Amino acid sequence: MSDISKQPFLTLFLRFFSIFLIVVTIIKIIFALVSDGYESMMNEFFSAANWMQFVKIQLAMSAVYGLFMTGYYKFIKK
């Protein structure tokens, strides 16, 4: 982890952003499948009216997490 602060800001951000996006999206979909079932999950996340909001929320959460973690490793933890 000591070499992580030497990476460029954008590279580090994209790493945190993409990992968070993939993991949280998969977990969110699995929990919805287990708790509500397939049809309910599809209507909640991927219906014509809701899929864009689902994508925006996932991207916003991932961007906040990516910026926070990148800032932490680049500027705070040295």
Residue frames as a rotation matrix with the C-alpha (Angstrom) as fourth column:
MET 1
0.559 0.829 0.000 0.00
0.829 -0.559 0.000 0.00
0.000 0.000 -1.000 0.00
SER 2
0.134 -0.555 -0.821 2.94
0.376 -0.738 0.560 2.37
-0.917 -0.384 0.110 0.28
ASP 3
-0.830 -0.469 0.301 3.25
0.424 -0.182 0.887 2.59
-0.362 0.864 0.350 -3.53
ILE 4
0.002 0.933 0.359 -0.39
0.999 0.012 -0.039 3.62
-0.041 0.359 -0.932 -3.89
SER 5
0.566 0.219 -0.795 0.34
0.372 -0.928 0.009 7.27
-0.735 -0.301 -0.607 -3.06
LYS 6
-0.449 -0.821 -0.353 2.85
-0.062 -0.366 0.929 7.46
-0.891 0.439 0.113 -5.92
GLN 7
-0.429 0.378 0.820 0.26
0.873 0.405 0.270 6.67
-0.230 0.832 -0.504 -8.60
PRO 8
-0.926 0.147 0.347 -1.33
0.031 -0.888 0.458 9.49
0.376 0.435 0.818 -10.62
PHE 9
-0.727 0.675 0.122 -4.53
-0.441 -0.323 -0.837 10.96
-0.526 -0.663 0.533 -9.19
LEU 10
0.007 0.785 -0.620 -6.70
-1.000 0.007 -0.002 9.93
0.003 0.620 0.785 -12.14
THR 11
-0.350 -0.213 -0.912 -5.42
-0.370 0.926 -0.074 6.35
0.861 0.312 -0.403 -12.17
LEU 12
-0.988 -0.044 -0.148 -6.03
0.121 0.370 -0.921 5.97
0.095 -0.928 -0.360 -8.48
PHE 13
-0.497 0.865 -0.073 -9.49
-0.689 -0.445 -0.572 7.54
-0.527 -0.234 0.817 -8.77
LEU 14
0.012 0.513 -0.858 -10.49
-0.913 0.356 0.200 5.23
0.408 0.781 0.473 -11.62
ARG 15
-0.683 -0.317 -0.658 -9.32
-0.064 0.923 -0.379 2.20
0.728 -0.217 -0.651 -9.64
PHE 16
-0.935 0.353 -0.043 -11.37
0.059 0.034 -0.998 3.08
-0.351 -0.935 -0.052 -6.55
PHE 17
-0.346 0.834 -0.431 -14.34
-0.851 -0.472 -0.230 4.23
-0.395 0.287 0.873 -8.67
SER 18
-0.146 0.293 -0.945 -14.55
-0.773 0.562 0.294 1.09
0.618 0.773 0.145 -10.80
ILE 19
-0.827 -0.175 -0.535 -14.06
0.136 0.861 -0.491 -1.40
0.546 -0.478 -0.688 -7.98
PHE 20
-0.828 0.558 -0.052 -16.71
-0.111 -0.255 -0.961 0.30
-0.549 -0.790 0.273 -5.84
LEU 21
-0.262 0.752 -0.605 -19.11
-0.951 -0.308 0.029 0.56
-0.165 0.583 0.796 -8.77
ILE 22
-0.318 0.086 -0.944 -18.84
-0.488 0.839 0.241 -3.12
0.813 0.538 -0.225 -9.66
VAL 23
-0.885 -0.102 -0.455 -18.94
0.280 0.664 -0.693 -4.49
0.372 -0.741 -0.559 -6.11
VAL 24
-0.785 0.609 -0.117 -21.76
-0.197 -0.425 -0.883 -2.30
-0.588 -0.670 0.454 -4.80
THR 25
-0.242 0.712 -0.659 -23.91
-0.968 -0.136 0.209 -2.81
0.059 0.689 0.723 -7.91
ILE 26
-0.442 0.027 -0.897 -23.56
-0.209 0.969 0.132 -6.58
0.872 0.246 -0.423 -7.70
ILE 27
-0.940 0.075 -0.333 -24.32
0.339 0.316 -0.886 -6.59
0.039 -0.946 -0.323 -3.96
LYS 28
-0.640 0.737 -0.215 -27.35
-0.570 -0.644 -0.511 -4.31
-0.515 -0.204 0.832 -4.42
ILE 29
-0.164 0.570 -0.805 -28.77
-0.878 0.288 0.382 -6.52
0.450 0.770 0.453 -7.17
ILE 30
-0.620 -0.111 -0.777 -28.16
0.092 0.973 -0.212 -9.73
0.779 -0.203 -0.593 -5.21
PHE 31
-0.944 0.292 -0.154 -29.86
0.131 -0.096 -0.987 -8.34
-0.303 -0.952 0.052 -2.08
ALA 32
-0.385 0.841 -0.379 -32.84
-0.860 -0.476 -0.184 -7.21
-0.336 0.255 0.907 -4.15
LEU 33
-0.274 0.238 -0.932 -33.08
-0.589 0.724 0.358 -10.64
0.760 0.647 -0.058 -5.78
VAL 34
-0.801 -0.110 -0.589 -32.95
0.310 0.765 -0.564 -12.45
0.513 -0.634 -0.579 -2.45
SER 35
-0.875 0.426 -0.232 -35.36
0.090 -0.328 -0.940 -10.19
-0.476 -0.843 0.249 -0.60
ASP 36
-0.204 0.847 -0.491 -37.94
-0.614 -0.501 -0.610 -9.35
-0.763 0.177 0.622 -3.29
GLY 37
0.260 0.264 0.929 -37.49
0.462 0.810 -0.360 -11.79
-0.848 0.523 0.088 -6.15
TYR 38
-0.582 -0.608 0.540 -36.56
0.714 -0.066 0.697 -11.37
-0.388 0.791 0.473 -9.78
GLU 39
0.013 0.676 0.737 -39.66
0.880 -0.358 0.313 -9.55
0.475 0.644 -0.599 -11.03
SER 40
0.859 0.321 -0.400 -39.64
0.497 -0.713 0.495 -7.01
-0.127 -0.623 -0.772 -8.21
MET 41
0.031 -0.940 -0.339 -35.90
0.426 -0.295 0.855 -6.37
-0.904 -0.171 0.392 -8.66
MET 42
-0.567 -0.215 0.795 -36.36
0.822 -0.095 0.561 -5.83
-0.046 0.972 0.231 -12.40
ASN 43
0.402 0.799 0.446 -39.25
0.757 -0.565 0.329 -3.41
0.515 0.206 -0.832 -11.80
GLU 44
0.800 -0.095 -0.593 -37.38
0.433 -0.592 0.680 -1.53
-0.415 -0.800 -0.433 -9.08
PHE 45
0.020 -0.940 -0.341 -34.01
0.141 -0.335 0.932 -1.12
-0.990 -0.067 0.126 -10.83
PHE 46
-0.821 -0.543 0.176 -34.39
0.159 0.078 0.984 -1.78
-0.548 0.836 0.022 -14.56
SER 47
0.209 0.917 0.339 -37.86
0.812 0.031 -0.583 -0.67
-0.546 0.397 -0.738 -15.60
ALA 48
0.051 -0.164 0.985 -38.12
0.870 -0.476 -0.125 1.98
0.490 0.864 0.118 -18.31
ALA 49
0.728 0.330 0.602 -38.80
0.067 -0.907 0.416 4.69
0.683 -0.262 -0.682 -15.72
ASN 50
0.958 -0.231 0.169 -36.21
-0.198 -0.109 0.974 3.67
-0.206 -0.967 -0.150 -13.09
TRP 51
0.650 -0.749 0.130 -33.06
0.760 0.646 -0.078 2.39
-0.025 0.150 0.988 -14.78
MET 52
0.206 -0.588 0.782 -31.58
0.352 -0.701 -0.620 5.83
0.913 0.403 0.062 -15.43
GLN 53
0.607 0.062 0.792 -32.03
-0.638 -0.556 0.532 6.83
0.473 -0.829 -0.299 -11.79
PHE 54
0.948 -0.281 0.149 -30.40
0.139 0.789 0.598 3.55
-0.286 -0.546 0.787 -10.68
VAL 55
0.399 -0.837 0.376 -27.38
0.841 0.170 -0.514 4.20
0.366 0.521 0.771 -12.92
LYS 56
0.261 -0.265 0.928 -27.05
-0.081 -0.964 -0.253 7.82
0.962 -0.009 -0.273 -11.77
ILE 57
0.839 0.083 0.538 -27.15
-0.534 -0.071 0.843 6.83
0.108 -0.994 -0.015 -8.10
GLN 58
0.816 -0.565 0.127 -24.54
0.515 0.808 0.286 4.13
-0.264 -0.168 0.950 -8.61
LEU 59
0.233 -0.745 0.626 -22.25
0.718 -0.303 -0.627 6.49
0.656 0.595 0.464 -10.54
ALA 60
0.434 -0.023 0.900 -22.65
-0.373 -0.914 0.157 9.28
0.820 -0.404 -0.406 -7.97
MET 61
0.945 -0.084 0.316 -21.89
-0.269 0.350 0.897 6.98
-0.186 -0.933 0.308 -5.03
SER 62
0.621 -0.747 0.237 -18.87
0.777 0.627 -0.059 5.57
-0.104 0.221 0.970 -6.83
ALA 63
0.241 -0.525 0.816 -17.56
0.399 -0.713 -0.577 9.03
0.885 0.465 0.037 -7.72
VAL 64
0.662 0.035 0.748 -17.86
-0.584 -0.602 0.545 10.25
0.470 -0.798 -0.378 -4.12
TYR 65
0.906 -0.336 0.257 -16.15
0.060 0.704 0.707 7.12
-0.418 -0.626 0.658 -2.82
GLY 66
0.506 -0.739 0.444 -13.43
0.834 0.287 -0.471 7.33
0.221 0.609 0.762 -5.47
LEU 67
0.310 -0.360 0.880 -12.70
0.004 -0.925 -0.380 10.99
0.951 0.121 -0.285 -4.75
PHE 68
0.798 0.032 0.602 -12.67
-0.584 -0.203 0.786 10.46
0.147 -0.979 -0.143 -1.00
MET 69
0.834 -0.485 0.265 -10.39
0.306 0.805 0.509 7.43
-0.460 -0.343 0.819 -1.08
THR 70
0.405 -0.704 0.583 -8.06
0.759 -0.097 -0.644 8.99
0.511 0.703 0.495 -3.67
GLY 71
0.430 -0.191 0.883 -7.79
-0.319 -0.947 -0.050 12.16
0.845 -0.260 -0.468 -1.60
TYR 72
0.909 -0.065 0.412 -7.16
-0.384 0.253 0.888 10.12
-0.162 -0.965 0.205 1.51
TYR 73
0.685 -0.663 0.301 -4.36
0.610 0.748 0.260 8.06
-0.397 0.006 0.918 0.01
LYS 74
0.312 -0.582 0.751 -2.79
0.713 -0.379 -0.590 10.92
0.628 0.719 0.297 -1.96
PHE 75
0.025 -0.235 0.972 -2.90
-0.123 -0.965 -0.230 13.73
0.992 -0.114 -0.053 0.60
ILE 76
0.618 0.297 0.728 -3.69
-0.716 -0.171 0.677 12.47
0.325 -0.940 0.107 4.09
LYS 77
0.854 -0.299 0.426 -2.03
0.001 0.819 0.574 9.07
-0.520 -0.489 0.700 4.43
LYS 78
0.676 -0.693 -0.251 1.62
-0.521 -0.208 -0.828 9.52
0.522 0.690 -0.501 3.60
